[in-house]
Amino acid sequence: MSHLDEVTARVDAAVAESVITHMNELLIELSEDAALSREDRNTQQQRLRNAIAHHGRQHKEDMEARHEQLTRGGTIL
């Protein structure tokens, strides 16, 4: 397995796990990975950035839906 394949598998696992801390750590680690070409490194980092952004949007939507459910009709249930 090539280094790029290993990195891709790690990124896949981090995205599937959906833990922001782990994705950020891998993002930083990739910044310093001299074994990858700039293009490959940027591609994998962009995948992580997209997953982090999606996670943030999903969390916000979930919190808004929860707030709406708890305050139906202007009263806290």
N, C-alpha and C positions, 0 to 999 in steps of 0.2 A: 504494500500500500504506500502510495506516494505521500509526501508531506501535505500536499494540497488536499488529498483525499482524507487524511487524518483531520486536518483543520475543518474541512467541510462537514465531516461527521460530528466534530465537537460543536460546531455552530448549529447543526441540525438538532443535536441533543439539548443545547442551551435554549433554543427557540421552543422546542417541544416542552421543556421543563417550565418555561415562562416565568423564571425568577429574574427580576431586574438586576439584582446584585451580581448574579453569575454572568448575565449577558454583558454587563458593564466591565467586569473583570476580564472577560474574554476579549472585549473590544480593546481594552488597554494592552493586553498581551499581544494582540495582533498588530498593534501600532509598532511594536518593537521586533516583530518577526522578520528578520532579514532573509530567511530562506524562501519567502514568498515573493513573487513579483509584485510590483506596485499595483497592477491591475487586479491580480488575484486577491491581494490584501484588501483593497478598496471594495471589491465585490462582496467579500465575506463580512466586512465591517458594515456595509450598507444593509445587508440582510439582518444583521443584529440591530442596527438603528431602526429599521422598519418594524421589527418585532417589538422593540421597546416602545416606539410611538403607538403601535396598535394596542399594546398592553395598557398604556396610559389612557387612550381613548375608551377602551373597553371598561376600565376601572371607573372612569368618570361617568359613563353611561349607566353602569351598574349602581353607582352611588345615587345618581339622579332618580333612577327607577325605584330604588329602595326608599328614598326620601318621599317620592310621590306616593308610594304605597303606604308609608307610615303616616302621611299627613293628608289622606284623602278627605276632601270636603273641608279643609282648613283646620281639622282637628287631629291632634296626635292620637293615634289608636292605641 
